[in-house]
Amino acid sequence: MKKTGIMCSLLVLTALSQISLGETESQARERLVKEAERQRLNKSKQEEMKKEEKVTTTTSKPVEKKAVVKKNNKNMTESEKMAVEVNRIQKRVDEVNNDIETYKKTNEKLDVIEGKFGELQTRIEK
């Protein structure tokens, strides 16, 4: 009898303590979502670090080549240095131009989709 009374009083105390904390279901849900997001980010960071470790171990030779190229750059004449710089800039310009073309194509596709959506809306309104 005393054991059941003690158990009942403990149950009541735990229920009251949860109520008195004032944490609603939505707050608890938000807290859990934030915690899950933190854990997911930590996992992704750890995976990225593992990938970087693999990449650095597999690409150690190209890094050495870049160091050799930089040493060779010091021995280059001014015209050779300018040619290397022009090639680097041209490469970047090509990348930007490709991005612009991709943007234009995507924008055209969106315009077509918006037109079709407008047609569907007019059909629905009729």
N, C-alpha and C positions, 0 to 999 in steps of 0.2 A: 504494500500500500504506500509506504513511504517512498519507495523507488519510483512508482508511477507518478506520485505527486512532485517529486524532484524533476523527473523527466518532463512533465507538463509545464512546470515553472521555467525550465530551461528553454522549452519550445516557445513559450510566451515571450521570454526575454530576448531570444534571437529574433523573433518576429518584430518586436517593438524596436529593437536596435536597427533593423533594416528600414523600418518606417521612419525612424527618427533621423536617419542619415539624409533623407530627403532626395535620394537619387531616384529619379523616375526611370521608366523603361527606356524612354528616348535618350536620356543622358547615359544610361548604362550601355545602350546600343552604340551611341557615338563613341564612347570610351573604348568599347571592344573593336569598333571599326578602325579607330586610330591605332590601336595596339596591333591589329592585324596588318595595317598598312606599314607600320614600322618594321614588323617582322619580315614582310615581303621585300621592303627596301633593303634590309640587312642581307637577306638571301641573295638579292640581285647584285649587291655590292660584292659579296663574297664570290659569287660566280664570275663577276667581271674581273676580280683580282686573280682568280684561278686562270681565266682566259689570258689575262695579261702576262701571267707567269709563263704560260705555255708559249705565247707569242714571243716573249723575250728570249726564251730558250731556243726557239726554232729560228728566230731571225737575228741571231747574234752576228752572223757573217755580214749581212747587209749594213748593219750599223757600223761595222769596221770599214766597209767600203765607203760609207758617207764620210767617215773620218779621213780616209785617204783622199777622197775628192776635195774635202776642205783644205787639206795640206797642199794638194795640187793647185787649188785656187790661189794660194799665196804665190806660187811660182808662175802664174799666168800673167800675160801681158794685159794692159788695160783693154784692148780691143777684144780679147778672149773673154775677159770678165764681163764686158758689156754684152757680148753675144750670149753668154750663159744667162745673164739677167733678162735679156730680151726674150729668150726661150721660156724662162720661168713665167714672165708676165704674159706671154702669148698663150701658154698653157692655161693660166688662170682666166684669161679673157675667154678662151674657148669653153671652159667650165661654166662661166657666167652666162655665156650665150646659150649653151645647152639648157641651163636652168630657165632662162627666159622663154625659150621655145617650148619647153615642157609646160610652163605656166600658161602660155598662150593657148596651147592645145587643150589643157585642162579647162581653161576659161571658156573656150568654144564649146566643149562638151557640156559644161554647166549651163550655157545659154540654150543649147538644144534641149536639155532636160527641163529647164524652166519653161520653155515654150510648150513642151508636151504637157507639163503640169498645168499650165494656164488653160490649154485646150481641155484637159480633163475637168478642171474646175468649171469651165463654161458648160460642159456637157452635164455635169452634176446639177448646176443651178437651173438648167432647163427642166 
